[in-house]
Amino acid sequence: MRKIASFILLLLVCTLLKAQEHQMSKAYVVPADTLVQKKLRQWQDLKFGLFMHWGPYSEWGVVESWSLCPEDEPWEQRDPKHGATYFEYKKNYENLLTTFNPTNFNPEKWVKAAKNAGMKYVVFTTKHHDGFSMFDTKQTDYKITSPRDPFSSNPRSNVTKEIFNAFSKENFMIGAYFSKPDWHNENYWWPYFPPMGRNVNYDPAKHPERWQKFKDFTYNQISELMTDYGKVDILWLDGGWVRPKSTFDPKSPDYKKIYDQDIDMAKIAMMARKKQPGLIVVDRTVPGEFENYTTPEQKVPNEPLDHPWESCITMGNSWSYVPGDKYKSVNQIVSLLVKIVSRGGNLLMNIGPGPDGDWDPIAYQRLSQIGDWIKINGEGIYGSTSIAPYSEGNVFYTKSKNSNTIYAFNLSDNEKVKMPRTVTLHLKDIKKIKKISLLGVDKKIKFSETADALNITIPADLQENNKLTQTATFKIQY
């Protein structure tokens, strides 16, 4: 009976997850602006991007912002050595700007490594939930260019501008991450009340003038980013709980407790697109016209989604810098990239710079090795679409958008690739195959077809001594 009950529970969970994916897909709204549609198509072809979470919190090596949140979640824990009480901790946290001095900051070094790895766009945290601005905003002095911050005297202190300029010169699409909640702003967490969680700590309906000041502050900061930082392609908004109450399910048991945190996304988007025509707006986790693509976090959908999407995933275990973080292997990263692209998505991979302004040397190692793989296999990644059956076993498929070419990525369990004598693929509705080649190998590959299978014969000398890493990728032309 226990086994039956467990099976039923598992089936129920799977059904609910499937329903959630379907619901998310159903709620997607195609942007009406043709320039946005065009840029979305361009972005979908890029496939691989760089994400960076960075701020004074890297000095302590703690999770970005979340230790300020007065909730009892595993990722929000505070180390008593940084403050015995919550308010002492918050004071010490916010005082980190007086010692934040990342003198090794060199965005050109990041650009070189990211470009070599095959990354094509970047999303940088201009401001996280803690409210610390990594750009020269005129709306607050809680910023990296504040006179209280020792790095403010550095000629490259406006790090957002430096990062955007450096990546733009190498033709990366530029994305500005921006947190809608701001836990430093007195009009979001009003000091009259203690913070009561991640949300605003007063009812905006009771204090509309205070909420209007916060809306103006948010609008003005985003306006600065859209005006003074060159070409911006993506406005990546986080903090999905800041949204109109009407977007929540009224049947939710907590619906009556939810505050209406409407910051007027229509006004923000109109302004931003006037300054940056074709801007992709990602009001993440808020379905509707301002979530131009969805962003599964730390996971890969089991099937293709019927709208633009990217998985945002950390290279290590943490979003922000943590000393001794455990980084994913090259095998794991390549597997993630292949799986995501086979489902029609993009991979946005996060690396957290340290307090000195540079990445962990391991991150550079990983990117270098990924670059070696991309140079051989990239033609099956960029400008591709998903194709049924999407995957079978360790094999994942993509199709070129512009030719009758399918790529079959046979993932290896180890860095060094070993292949059996015969590889069997089951492609649907593919007839008259003209040629099969193995990327990175200059040798003729023989194959035969049956009614329901494609059998590829691997020459004996390639089965173990092929010099391939991570995948054996078959290029199938028909």
N, C-alpha and C positions, 0 to 999 in steps of 0.2 A: 504493500500500500504506500509506503514511504517513497519507493521508486516512482510509482505512478504519480503521486502528489508532486514530487520534484520535477518530473517530466512535464506535468501540466503547468507548473509555475514557470518553468523555463520557456515553454511554448507561449505562455501569456506575455512574458517579458519580451520575447522576440517579436510577438505580434504588435505590442505597444511601440517598440522601437521602430518597427517597419511603418506603423501608422504615423509616428512622429516625422520620419523621413518623408513620407508621402504628403503629410500636412505642410511641411516646410516647402516642399516642391510646389504644391498646389497654390501656396500663398505668394509665390514669386510674381513680381510685376515687372514686365519688360519696360525699360525706360522709354519714354516717349521721344526724348531728344535723340535725333539720328547721329549726332556727334558722339554721344555717350555710347550708343550702340556700336559705332565704328571702333571706338577706343576699347570697348569690352572685347570685341573680336581680336583686336591686336594683342590685348593683355592675355587672352586665352591661349595664344600661340607661344607665349614666353615660357610657360611651364614651371620655371624655377626661379624663386626669389629669395632675397635676404631680409630677415627681420632682425631688429636690434632693440632690446630693452636696456636702457642705460640711465642712470641718475645717481645722486649722492648715496642712495641705499647700497650701492656697490662697495662703499667703504666698509660697511659692516658685513657684507656678503650675505645679506638677508633677502628674502623674497621682496620683489618690487611692491611698494606701497601697502601691501595687505596686512602687515603687522600693525598698522594704524587702525585697522577696522575692528571695532569692538564686538566681534562675533567669535564664537568658539569653534573654529574650523582648523583642521590640521595645518593648513598652509598659512594661518594667521598668527601663529604663536610668537610671543615676545620673549627674548632672552633677558632675564632679570639684570644681567650685568649692564644692560643699556638703560635701565630705569626700573626702580622697584615698584612704582605704580604706573598706571596707564598714562596719567598726565605728565609724569616725569619722563616717561619713555617718549611720548609725543614731542615734548620740548627738546629732548636730546636728538631725536630723529630730525626734526626741522632745523636744528643747529648744525647738522652735517654740512650745510652749504658753506660754513665758515672754514672748512678744512678740505672741501672737494677741489682737488687740483690735479686733473688728469694731464700732466705735462707730456706724456707719450702719445697724445692724440695725433693721429696722422691718417686722415680718411683716404688718402691716395693709396696707402698700404692695403686698406680694406678693399678698395675698388679693384686693385690688381689681383688680389686673391679671389674675390668673388667672380670677377670676369673670367679668370682662368678656369674656375670651377664650373662655368656655364650658367651662372646666375644672370638674369636679365632685368630684374627690377628690385627695388629696395623699399622697405617700409620702416621708418624710424620713429621712435617714441618721442615726439616733441613735448608731450606732457602726459604723465600717468596719473592715476587716481590721487596720488599724494599732492598734486597741484604744483609740483616743481617744474618750471618751464625750462626746457633745454634750448630755448631760443630767446632772442632779445625782445621780449614782449614789453609793451608800455603799460600794460594793465595791472601789473603786480611787480613787487621787488623780490618775490620768491622765485629766483631765476638764476641761471648760471652766469649771467652778465651783471649780477648785483655787485656793487662795491664790497659787499661783505664776503663775497666768494673770491678766494685768492686767484682763481683762474680768470677772473674778469679782466685782469691786466694783460692776459695773453692775446696776441693779435688774432687768434683763431677761437676766441671765447664764444662766439655765436655758433655753436657746434652744428646746429641744424642747418644753417646757411652753408657752412663749410662742407657738410656731408652731402647736401643736395647738389651743390656746385660740382664737387668731385665726381659724383656718380653721373650727373648730367653730361659731363664732358665725355663719358664713355657710353653715352646713349642708353643708360638705364631708364626705365620708367621710374618716376619718383612718387613715393607714397608717404603721406604725413599721418602717422598714428596720433590721435588726439583723444584724451579721456573726457567724456561729457561730465561725469561727476568730478568735483574738485574739493577734496577734503581739507584743503588749506583755506579756501575762500570763505569769508565770514557770511556770505549770502547763500552758501550751500550747507555747511555746518555752522550754524549760528552759535556763537559763543554763549549766548544766553541759556542754551540747553546743552547738555552733554550729548556727544554723538550716540546714536541708538542703533547703529548698524551701518551698512554701506550706503543707505539712502539719505536723502535730505532729512534733517532732524527737526523740521517744523512743517506744518501744513501750508503749502503754497497758497491754497484757497483762502486761508485765514490771514495770510500776510502777502498779498499780491505785489505790493511795492518792493518787498525784499526779493521775491522771486524774479520780478522784472529786472532788478539790478543784476541778478545772476545770469539771466538770459542775455542781457546787454554785454556782460563780461565775456560770456562764451562766444557770442557773435563777434565781438571785437577781436578776441584772440584768433579765431579762425580767419577773420578778415585779414589780420596781419600776415598769417601764414600764406594766404592766397595772394597777397600783394607784394611782399618784400623778399620772397625766397625763390624767385625764378619759376620755371615751369613745374607745376605740380599735376600729376596724373590721377592720383588716388587720395581721397580723404577717408581715412580708415578710422571710424569712430567706435570707441569702446565704451563699456558701461551701459549695457542694454536696459538696465532698470530705469534709466533716465529716459522716460517716454510717456506719451499720453496714456492716461488711465484707460481710455477707450480701446487701446490695443491689447489689453489683458483680457483673459477669459472671465466673464462675469460669473461663471459657475465655480470659479476657484474659491476654496474656503477662506482664503486670505483677501479676497477682492475688496471687502469693506475697509480693510486696513491699509490698502495701497493708496499712496498719494499720487495726485496727478502731477507728473514732472515733465510737462510739455515745454520744450525749449524752442519750439517753432522751427522744425526741420525744413519746412518749405521755404521759409525766409532765408535760412542759412544756405540751403542748396542753391537757391536762386542767386544770391550774392556770390557764392563761391564759383558758380559756373559762368557768371558774367565776367569774373576775373580770370577764370581758367576754363575756357570753352571745352566741352567734352569731358569734364571732370567725372570720374567714377566715384560715387559716394557709397560708402559701405557702413551703413548704420546697423552694425552687426547685431544679430539676434532679434531685430525689430522688423518683422516681415512687412513688406509694402514697397512703395515707390522709391524709398531711399536706401534700400538694401540691394544694391545693384549686383552684388554677388554674395554668396553665403560662405561662412568660414568655420567649418568643422574644426574643433580644437583638439589636438593631440590624438586624432583618430582618422581613419580612412573609411569612407563609405563602402559597403559591400557591393554596390552596384552603381553604375553611372547615374548622375542626377540630370534632370532635364533643364538645367539652367547653369549659368556660370558659377564656379565655386573654387575655393582653395582650402587645403588643409594647412593650418598653421601649427608647426611642430618644432620642438626644441632640439638642438643638436646634442645638448647635454640633458640633464634631468630637470634643470631649472630655467625659467625665462630670463632671470637676471643673473649676474655674476655670483657664483658661490665657490669659495676656495675648494679645490679638489673635486669639482664636479665630475661626474662620470659621463664621458662623451660616447655617443653611439658609434659603432664601428662603421667603416666605409661600406661594408656589406649591408648593414642595416639601413644606412642612408640611401644607397642605390636602390635597395628593395622598396623603400618607401616611395622614392621618386617614380620608379617603374609602375608600382601598383596604383599610385594616384593618377598618373598620366593615362594609364590603361582605362581608368574610369572617367576620363575626360576632364580631370581637375588640374590644378597647379599646386606645387609644394612651396610654401613660404617657410623657410628654415631659419630658426632664431639662433643667434649667437649673442651672448651678453658681454659687452666690454667690461673690463675690470676698473678699479678705482684709479689706476695709472693711465687709463685711456687706450689700452690695447687689449687684444684678445689673448686668450690662453694659446700657447704655441701648438697645442693639440688641434685647435680649430684650424689653424693654417695647414697642418699636416693633412687633416681630413679633406679640406678643400682642394689641396694639391692632388690627392689621390682620386677624388671625384673628377677633377679636371682631366686626369689621364683616361678615365673611363668615358667621359663625355666626348672627348676627341674622337673616339672610335665609334661610339654608339649614339651620339647626339642626333643624328639624322632621323632616328626613330622616335625621338622625344619631341623636338620642336615642331610646331605646325602640324601636329597630329590630332587625330580624333579617336574616340573609342570605337571598337567593332566587336560584335558578338562572335564567339562566346565570352569575350573579355579576358577570361583566363581559364586554364585547366591545369590542376596541379601546380607546379612551379613555373608554368609558362604563362606570360601575360602579353596581350596583343595590343598593338596600336596600328592605325592606318594613316598614311600620308593624306593630307587634305587635297593635294594637288596632283596625285598620280595614283594609278592602280598598284599600290605597293603596301604590303602588310609587313609589320615587324613583329617577330615572335621572340620575346625576351625570356630565355630559359635561365631563371635565377639559380645561382650556385649557393650551396650551403656554406661554402668556404670561399676565401679570397681567390684561390686558384681554381680554375674551372676544369672539371673532368666531365666527359660526355660518354654516353653509352654508344654502342655500335649503331643503333637506330633510334631516331627521335620521331615519335608519332604525334601528329597534330590533327585536330578535328575542326576545320574551318567551315563555316556555313556559306553555301551559295557561291563558292569561289571555284571557277572553272578555267580551264586552259592556262595553267601556270606556265610561264615562259622561262623563268629562271629563279634559282634559289642560291643565295650566297651567304657566307658567314662573315659578319662585319669584323674587320681586323685580321682576316685570313685571306691570303691571295691563293686560293686553291679551288678548283671546281668541286661543286657539291652535287652529288647525284640524288635523285628522288623518284618516287613512284606514287601513283594515285590509285586509290580504290574508291568504291562507291561512297564511303563515309570517312575516309582518312587520307592523310598525306604522310607518307613515310620518307624520312630523310636519312640517308646513309652517311655516317661519319667515317671518313678514312681512318685507318688504324693509327697512323702517326699523329692524328689530331685529337684522338680520344683523351690523351693525358698530356701530351707535350704541345699544347696549342698556344701557350703564352697569353691566354685570355684571363682576365680577372672579373670577378663579380657576376658576369652573365655571358652566355653564348647567345648572340643575337642573330637570328636568321632573317634575311631580307628576302621577301617573297614577292616577285613581280608577276603580274598576270594580265 
